[in-house]
Amino acid sequence: MSRIEKVMGIILAGGLGERLRPLTGERAKPGVPFGGNYRIIDFVMNNFINSGIKNIKVLTQTRSQSVKQHIERLYPSSPLYGHFIDTVPAQQKSGQKWYEGTADAVYQNLDLFQVSGFETAAIFAGDHVFTMDIRQMLNFHSSKKANFTICAIPFPVEKAASQLGVIEVDENYRVIGFEEKPKIPKEIPGMSGMCFASMGNYLGNIKIISDILVEDSKNEKSGHDFGKNVIPLMIKKGLNIFAYNFNKNKIVGQNNNYWRDVGTIKAYWEANMDLKEIKPEINLFNTKNWPIRTFPDSLPPFKCGLNPQLNNNLIGSGCIINGCKIFESVLSQSILVEKRSKIIDSIIFSGVKIGEDVEIYKTIIDKDVVIPSGVKLNPSIYLDDNSPIKIIDGILIIPKGCNLESIGY
């Protein structure tokens, strides 16, 4: 077996994503649609598969049905080819409690990767948008003879302060400290003004991780979180922990490294907007070198009729665009846009029907919404507190299945 074949993949996909409400009202954060065709979890799944990790466990918890269906339909296990991909719901294995933190989620499922043939666990977040060849991180991990390696991204100190988990390293990138959202982050040696922000992605020796997680589980004062509790415990014990510089990771056909934590409405909107740039930082069209697979559809190509004006958009299959203007936007599949309507700087999920003479600016519209003719949607509009429509981070959000006509629009 190659080194990568001895890696067990663990994806943490149980996040509620409270800061992404109302998009997470009926689905977990990893299951939120993204970039027209995808769901957020597709990115980590394809990173694992493209890197050669053949055994993957997706740990889910609340609002998990959409994630479970997506994984099982798109990434089925194939014993013939040695691919084993399973969704694993929270099962209260260690008592009458659900997962209490990222570390507890892995602790409650230790039996899944304590099997012969596996030496290393790749424990990655299921709710980030990024591309990464995990084999390169594994080579670094092995060359350092590390017990545990944290994937980290160089970040300006002033932007990371009070915002991100920050790793303190020595000149050899050995981890000597970890702080959650420090006011004054420690700089990377030799990189003035920059610090290492944890990406929440880890490689670790399975035996050592198991022992540490068992010890952490017995600490009633612990929050059972990797960043806040487990990593500081490993540092205290003097384990061989290193930070892997994500910017060193290279993928053929992609000029820049790309990672976004899309945990807020603003970050989610910005990451979608990144995709429709002329030269986007993340290349969805790098299908030969690093394909981003998602659930295939049998829809026809999108149809333009009656002299539409389109500029700098992503538009999914099955859409019908009739004599309207669409600028700087991301549209999923099977969307109908009638004549004289205008869409700018917006994200529209599948199954949405938009009438005539509609104006939409800086809006996220969830699945199966009906927009009657003549409606104007803009974050500057007045909303009462009881409206199902929300304005968050200066972005208007229409929840799933909302019929604006039925609520007075």
Secondary structure, 3 states (H helix, E strand, C coil): CCCHHHEEEEEECCCCCHHHCCCCCCCCHHHCEECCCEECHHHHHHHHHHHCCCEEEEEECCCCHHHHHHHHHHCCCEHHHCEEEEEEECCCCCCCCCCCCHHHHHHCCHHHHCCCCCCEEEEEECCEEECCCHHHHHHHHHHCCCCEEEEEEEEEHHHHCCCCEEEEECCCCEEEEEEECCCCCCCECCECCEEEEEEEEEEEEHHHHHHHHHHHHCCCCCCCCHHHHHHHHHHHCCCCEEEEEHHHCCCCCCCCCCEEECCCHHHHHHHHHHHCCCCCCCCCCCCCCCCCCCCCCCCCCCEEECCCEEECCEECCCCEEECCEEECCEECCCCEECCCCEEECCEECCCCEECCCCEEECEEECCCCEECCCCEECCCCCCCCCCCCEEECCEEEECCCCEHHHHCC
